[in-house]
């Protein structure tokens, strides 16, 4: 699988994830059925990730993800990205995320992330695994 394909998959997945008008079932196009995600030690399955997506969409007015660095190597990739969340109250949060991705074929099967709140409340740390 060309490395550009993995970068494109990550960028397209983030575009779908942050488009609050999109159908969340579209996220399944980017992930394997046995997908696992670890966020600051919390484990999520694909179903948990869908629940997480819905929780963010109901609790936030907007979410923007800006990739600062991305590297792909074989069936793995890593990003350093920033998530800017805007609540309905107008409050903003900025969270730095360092993420490792594993691919099986063209789909993501594993994401392992660490997050750091740059701006916002300390409880914003839970946004990465909100259910």
C-alpha positions, 0 to 999 in steps of 0.5 A, a space after each residue: 500500500 503506498 504511504 500516501 494512501 495512509 496519509 490520505 486515509 488519516 486526513 479523510 477520516 479526520 475530515 469525516 470525524 469533524 464534519 458534524 453534518 456527516 453520517 458517523 457510519 462513514 467513519 467505518 470506511 476508515 477502520 477495521 471491524 476489530 478497531 481499537 483505540 487507546 486514549 490516555 490509557 482508556 480503550 475504545 472499540 469501534 462501537 465505543 468510537 462511534 459513541 464517542 463521536 456522537 458525544 462530541 457532536 452533541 456536546 460541541 458546536 465545532 471541532 477542528 483538527 490541524 495536523 502539524 506533523 505526519 509520518 508514514 512507514 509501512 503499515 504504521 503512521 504517526 501524527 502530532 495534531 491539535 484539536 480545537 473544540 468549541 462548545 455551545 457556550 462559546 468556550 474553546 479548548 486546544 488539545 495537543 495529540 500525539 498519535 500512533 496508527 497501525 493499518 491493516 490493508 487500507 484501514 486503521 486497526 489501531 490508534 494509540 494517543 496521548 493528549 495534553 490540554 493547552 487551553 481550556 479546563 483541566 477536565 477537557 483532558 476527557 474529551 479524547 475518550 468522552 462517551 
